[in-house]
Amino acid sequence: MTKIMDEGIRLHDFEPKADNFREEVLHGLTQPQKTLPCKFFYDERGSQLFDQICELEEYYLTRTEMSIMCQHVGAMTQLFGPHCLLVEYGSGSSTKTRILLDHLQEPAAYVPIDISREHLVRSAITLMMNYTGLQVLPVCADYTQRFTLPKPQTTAARTIVYFSGSTIGNFQPHEAQAFLTHIAHLCGKSGGLLIGVDLKKDIQVLEPAYNDARGVTADFNLNLLRRINRELGADFNLEQFRHRAIYNEEAGRIEMHLISECQQVAHIDDVSIPFNAEEHIITEYSYKYSLNDFEQLAARSGFKVQQVWTDAQQLFSVQYLTVSDV
């Protein structure tokens, strides 16, 4: 569905319905190991909190990725070639995207995709004002589900997908393979994927990035319960839950939890959700990869790694993948 928003923005709206939110929340919270999908972090407040996380001293990911992008953007956009359609999954505030937009050769259009409608529209309006010759086609959607991409006015030479941050790490390995396979089909033989991949490193660097001293990440995690209370009429007592993030070295992932401080019962409508003291809800996994591990994952998904850029300490990587088999 296309909606005309403020400033003439044409929003392609596939925002998940409230019933879907309720169904997925109840499904996760009634399992023996309680879970909540991390995609639901990003209501308007959650998106704002994540923007704050990206500026924290402990959170090396954003500033390291930005540094890599700034240093190598010329080489990246040279690989894209002229007249590409740039599609970004999980665009957020599109801060890193501006580095690409400043160097692209006559792009056909930019398609930001995000689940947070308010955040998406605000960012799209700002981009339209700052890049007056660029067609911006925002899509509000859960990008793990089916939706239709809008067609630009100008015919694109190829499709380039941009998937920044370490978001690919939020997928379990089999999910990551399925998702990358989907992107390979979207890109087609002439297209490519520019993706941020967080690398395996010392636990003393990893864990503080998800347990910042100011407690912004804790607030971000707890905001998921706040959203459930607001949108689903639930009665979670946020003061009786605490945030914890740990690195599971064997699985190669950060695990983010909400831990019940006591024995308690929460309710969503007529559904009771009991918690034991110290029982936890898993809210996010963030897998970390070696370069070889990710190359193998890409190959299983129909991609080949054409170029890798890292920082001097090899904390993070930005990789350009082309389609090997669609």
Secondary structure, DSSP 8 states (H G I E B T S, - for coil): -EEE-GGG-EEEEE---HHHHHHHHHHHHTSSS-B--GGGG-SHHHHHHHHHHTTSSS-HHHHHHHHHHHHHHHHHHHHH-SSEEEEEES-TT-TTHHHHHTT-SS-SEEEEEES-HHHHHHHHHHHHHH-TTS-B--EEE-TTS-------SS--SEEEEEE-TTGGGGS-HHHHHHHHHHHHHHH-TT-EEEEEEEB---HHHHHHHTS-TT-HHHHHHHHHHHHHHHHH-----GGGEEEEEEEETTTTEEEEEEEESSSEEEEETTEEEEE-TT-EEEEEEEE-B-HHHHHHHHHHTTEEEEEEEE-TT-SEEEEEEEES--
